[in-house]
Amino acid sequence: MKHIIFLFAALLPLAIFAQKTEGEITYTETVKLQLDFGDGPEAEEMKKMVPPTQSFPKTLYFNANASLYQDKAGTEGEGDTEVSGNSAGGDFQIKIQRPDNKFYRDIAGGTTLESREFFGRNFLITDKAKSPAWKITGEQKKLLGFLCQKATFQLDSATNIVAWFTPQIPVPTGPGVNAGLPGLILEMSLNGDQRTIVATQVEFKELPKDALLKPSKGKEMTAEEFKKIEAEKMKEMGMESGGAPGTMRMIIRN
């Protein structure tokens, strides 16, 4: 009996370690809205109608081989905003929605699959997993009891990304496109507080077989093909494309 107890005690730390490569993380994603309504008293009234930020819960399912980032189940439409009124003698409507996006990462295979809603159309985008040139700094802090390290990445001249990852969860993934560090990302920010994603709960557990299903909604295409469609639509709308992937859609109707 003593030998059996000793064997169990010896295997217990290995079981606990294994659990730390599989589970579910809940994040709060917050986007700062930067809307230009112009000048004048009517513009000021419109600004008061629209909240300065939008926040909504997201979920990351993960194991050692794959991860899936998506809306938290049961929160569809949460954080959406719709405002209507009258300005300069005409009616207006402002609708701010988060699209129905899912991001799947095949860690073992080095590929990604993203289901993205873009101006009312759905696309299924395949790509090779990107390896950003992260710079790991010496800064550390604790998040939800995990010791995290700070890493930064300059996406382009106007976009700076900061991530806090923990080697205590040894899976090189994170929320959405953010990954490639020696540990799971629990917090990230884009250009300060323009967009933030912060973990609020970490739960290690064996996932159901259907938790990491690849997304299948949308027209299949490569990342390069989607970029062309995105650039053409942005040009048509008089907007700029590129930079970090967006998380919200704004519709303004006069």
Secondary structure as UniProt FT lines:
FT   HELIX           2..19
FT   TURN            20..21
FT   STRAND          23..32
FT   HELIX           41..49
FT   STRAND          53..62
FT   STRAND          66..71
FT   TURN            73..74
FT   TURN            76..79
FT   STRAND          81..87
FT   TURN            88..89
FT   STRAND          90..97
FT   STRAND          102..106
FT   TURN            107..110
FT   STRAND          111..118
FT   TURN            119..120
FT   STRAND          121..128
FT   STRAND          135..143
FT   TURN            144..145
FT   STRAND          146..156
FT   TURN            157..158
FT   STRAND          159..166
FT   TURN            167..168
FT   TURN            176..177
FT   STRAND          184..190
FT   TURN            191..194
FT   STRAND          195..204
FT   TURN            209..212
FT   STRAND          219..222
FT   HELIX           223..236
FT   TURN            237..238
FT   STRAND          249..253
//
